[in-house]
Amino acid sequence: MNLAEYRRAARAWLEENAQAGDRPEAGDLARAKEFMARFYDAGYSGITWPARWGGQGLTEAEERAFAAEARHFTLPTYVFSIGLGMTGPTVLDRGTDEQRERFIRPLLRGEEIWCQLFSEPGAGSDVASLQTRAVRDGDHWVVNGQKVWTSIAQYADWGLLLARTNVDVPKHKGLTMFVVDMHHPGVTVRPLKDMSGRANFNEVFFDNVTIPDEHRVGEVDDGWSVAVTTLLHERLSISAGVGMGGQKDNPASLEALRQAVDTSDPLVRDQLVELHIRSRALALFNQRLAQETEAGIFPGARGSAAKLLLAELTLFQADLATQLVGPESVVAGHPLAQAISLAPGFALGGGTNEIMRNIIGDRVLGLPPEPRVDKTVPFKDLKVGTQA
């Protein structure tokens, strides 16, 4: 099947099967899982993932062709976004064959939902200062600690957990990555409600949670390098279309705002043109990264530039929507309220805008890095985050 035929087939399938609504409310989780199973069986989940582990084994060209058609629809796949964009690719890149065999296919079919467990109350921008501890006990690890700002944790079956396993070495060298069972009796998930009353994030507590060593991803104390892999995938997946402009029914999209405001005002038209320019710039940059990836050139730190562009675009879009529509746009129940309340999260999740600029300056532009005083100091001797 050539690309034109592939695209026509994808469009036909979407027209027949796609449903509105991307975030599960009461009763919607079963519908989302049922859709994901059909999505996988039709060949559109894991398009470029290796066929050996349950993917479709196709190329970036097919993935771009499908994405071009899917942007006309709103798919109920939000709860699977962490697994598809972040944790699944990490297991593929850094996991064992046994882990790939166990986790990848159920993830792609929507049978199991994933979350990512990195940030803590005292370890946000500086994730490496985290204090959740994992202590080895024979062929298991025992975990105690807390994570925060965890998306989708309330639905998750599995989580990718970064924990401290060694306090006698510098903070980046004493971390280990694990796959944790979110249904373990020692795991407690509590919602964090925003001003709209919705809970888009969670805090997660671990109380003597046991994890078998076979669920360790990567080597002991080498979790930071695994985390970097996850963060690279996270930034690329966020920038590639998870933003406010990426959904057909998004009330803050350019198309929706054009219908909601008076476009006879030249100043309004100028602002909408600015939104279009920023959106196209991000889309073209992502297209370039995808083409380079297909050619074997991994984008590396340039993924941080894409994520920064997306965060700034999202904030601009929310501010513009508020300005054009007026104060009623932020009142609970207004179609724009949730989109606007979510916007600041894009400047935080996956690394703050300030962290992204530091990465770009250091690793892309080759500028001198900021001075660091903690690179050689054992973690137990630092006073960081909530550590006294």
N, C-alpha and C positions, 0 to 999 in steps of 0.2 A: 504494500500500500504506500503510494507516494504521499507527500505532505499535504497536498490539496485534498486528497481523498480522506486522509486521517482527520483533517480539520473538519470536513463536511460530516464525517461520521460522529465526531465529538459534538458538533453543534446539534445534530439530530438527537443524540442521546441526552444532551442537556435540556433541550426543548421538551423532551418527554418525561424527564426524571427530576430536574432541578426544582427545589422548593424554596420559598422565601424564608428568611429568618436564619441568622447565623449564631445566635447565642441561646443555649437551652434554658427555657423556663420550665415551669411545672409540667411534667408529662412529655417534654420535648426530647429528653435524653434518649429514650428508646427509639424515637423517630430518627434522631441523628445517627444512631448506631445502625439502624436498618438501612438508612441511605448510604452510609459508608461501606457497608457490605456490598450493596449493589454497585457502588462506585468502584470498589476493588474488582469485583467480578467482571465489570465492563472493561477493565484494563486502564483505569485512569488514576489509580492510587499507587504512588511509588513508580512513576513513569521511568525515571532514570536509575532506580535502585536495582541492584543485581538480581537477576532472575533466580539465582541459587538460593537467595534468602526470601523470596516471595515478591520481589519487585517485577517490573515489566521488562527491564533490561534494554530500554530504548535510549535515545539520545536526547541532548538538550533541545534539538530541533523540534522533536515531538512535544516536549514539555512546553516550549514556547508557543507552539501551535495550539495546544490545549488551553494554555493560559489566555491566549488572545480571544478564544471563544468564551471561556469561563468568566471573563470580566463582565460579560453582559448579563450574568446571573448572580444571585446571592445564594451561596450553598450553605447548608447547615453543618459546617465542618469546624466551627470554632473550637469545640472541646478537643479536637485532635491536632490543633495547630502546634502545640508544644512538642508532641511526639513526632509529627511529620517534619517540623522545621528545625528542631534542636536536639532532642534526646535520641531519636531514631538514627539520624546521621552520625551522632557521636558513637553509638553502639556499633554501627557499621564500620566506622573509621578505627575505633580503639578497642572494641570488645573482642571476645573470643568467638570462635566458631560456634561453640555451644550456646553462648549468649545470643548470637545472631539467629541461630536456629530456634531458640526458645521465644524471643521477643519480637522479631521484626514482622513476621507475617500477621500475628494477632494485632499488632499496632496498625499495620496498613489496612486491615479489614475493619478497623474500628471496634474490635472485640475488647481491647484494653486501652485505657486512656492514661496518658503520662503527664507529669508535671516536672518542673526543674526546681531544685532546692539549693540555692546558693546564698542569697542575701540574708543577713541577720540584723537585729536591732543595732548592733555596734559594728556591723561590717556591710556597708552598702557599696559606696564607690570603691572602698578598699576591701574587696571581697576576701583577699588573702589574710585579713586579720580575724577571720571567723573563729568561733570558739566551740561550736558543736563538736563533741569528742566521740571518737570511735576507738574502743579499746579491744584488742584481740583477746579472745577466749577460746583457745583450741582452734577448731575449724570455723568459728563464727566471730563476728564482731558485735560489740554491745555499744549502742549509740545513745547519747543523751545530749539534749540541747534544744535550740529553737531556731526556726527560720521564719522569714516574714516577706510580705509582698509576693506571695506565691500564687500565680494565676492557675486556675483550673484544679487546684488541690482538692476542692470539695467533690470533684467527680473522679479524681485520679485513682487508678489501680496500682500504678507504679510511679516511682519518682527517681530522678537522677540526683543523688545526694553527694555534696562535697563536705567532707568532715576532716577534722584535725586528728592525725594519728601520731604525731611526734611534736613535742613542745621543746625539744632540746636542740632544734635546728632553726634557721631563719624561717619566717612565716611561709614563704612560698614553697619551701622544701619539705614541709611536714604535713601535707594534705593528701588525702586519698579519695578516689571517687567510687561510689557504690550505687547499685540499683536496690532501692528499698521498697518493700511491700507496704503500700499506703493503707492496707486493711489490717496491719499488725495492731494488736490491742494496745500497744504502747504509743501509737501515733494518734494525736489529737489535732483536728483541723478546726480553726475558728475563723469565721468571716470577718473581714474588715470593711465596714460600710462607708461609702462616701456620702457627700451632701445630698445626693439624690435618693439615698436609702438603699441603693444597690450595693452588692458585695462583689466587686470585680477582682479583689485580691483576698488573700488569706494569710494568717499566721499559723505555723505548724509546730507542734511540740513533740519531742521524742523522749520517752521515758523508758529506759532500758529496752530499747528496740534491738532485737537480734537480727543480724544479716549474715547469711552464709558467705564464706570467703569466695565461693564460686560466683557470687554476684558482685565481686570487686571488678571495676573496670580500670585496666591499666595496672601498673606496679604500685606497691605500697610506697607511700610518700611521694609519688609522682603525679598526684591528682591535679596539680596546677596545670601541667601540660595538657591533661585531658579536659580540664575546664576551659582552657584557651580554645581547644577544638570546638567545644560547645558554644562558646561565646562568638566565635567566628561564624558558625552556622546560624546562631540566633540573630546576629546583626544583618546577615545576608537575607534571612527569611523575613525579618521585620521590614527591611527596606524594599523587598520585592513585591509587596502588595498587601501587607496586613494593615496598612494605614487607613485613615479615615476615607481617603479617596478611592480605596480599592474595592468598595462594595457597590453594586448596582443600585441598591435601595438606600444608600447612605444619604441622610437628609442634608449633610454639609458638603456634598459633592458639588462640583462646578455646575453640572446639569440641574441639580435640585435648586441651587441658589439662583440660577438664572430664571427659574420658574417662580421663585418666591419673592423676588425684589423687582424694583422698577429699573429696568436696564436702559431707559431713555436718558437717565442721568449719566453724563460723560465720566464723572468721577467714579461712579459705580462700575461702569464698563472698564475703566482703567484698573480697578482693583480685581475684577474678574479676569482680566488679561494677565495680571501678575500671578494669580492663582494658576492659570493655565500654563504659563511659562515655567513656574516652579514644578508643577506636576510633570510636564513633559521632560524637563531637565533630569528629574529623578528617574523617570521611565527609561530615558535613553542611556543614562549611566548604568542602570541595572541591566539593560540589554547588552551593553558593552561587557560588563562583568560576566554575564551568562555566555556570551560568545567566546570570551577568553577562557572560561572554564571548560567549554567544549573543546577548545584547542589545546587543553592541557596546561593552561596558565592559571594557577590558583590565585584568587584575588588577594588573599592574605589581609593585611591591615587596611587595604582600600575598602574592605567591607565596612569599616568604621565610618568612612566618608559617606557611603550610601545610607547608613543608619542615621548619621547626623543630618543629612539632607531630608530624610523622612521625618525626623523629629521636628525640625524647623518648619517643614511644610505643614505638618499636622497642627502645630501651634498657630501658625499663620492662618490656616483654614478655620480653626475654631474662633480666633479673634475676629476674622472677617465675617464669619457667620453671625457672631454676636453683634457686631457693629451694624451690619446690614439689616438684620431682622429685628433687632432691638432687645430690650430687657426681657420680654416674654420668652425669648429663646432659651433662657436658663431656668425657667420655672419647671418644676417637676411635672411630667406629663407631656411637655412639648417635644415634638420629634427630634429637636436639636439638643435637648438637655443632656442626654447620655453621651452623645458624641463629643460635646464640649467638655463634660466632666472627665472623659477619658483622655483628652488630649495631653495634659501634663505628664501622664504616665509614659508617653512615648519619648519624652526627654529624660526619663529616668531608667526605664527597663532596658536591659541589655548594655548598661553603662550610660552614665549621664553625658550630656552634651559636652561638659568640660573634660571628662575622661576621653571622649571621642577625639576632641581637639588635641589633647596631649598625645594620643596614639598616632594621629595623623602627622603631627609635627615631628615626632620622634622616629616613627617607622616608615613613613611615606616621604616626608620632606627632608629627613636627615638632620633635623635641628637638634641642638644639644638637649638631652633629657633634663627634667627637673632634678635637683639634688635629692638624694635619698640617704637617710641615716640609719635605716633599718635592714639593709640588705644582708649584713653579716651578723646581726644580733639574734641570738636564740629567741624564739617566740616567748618563752617563759619569762624573759627579762624585759619585755616590752610592756608599755602601758598604752594600750590601744583599745578603741571601741568601748565596750563595757567592762573591760578587764581592769581591775583596780591595781 
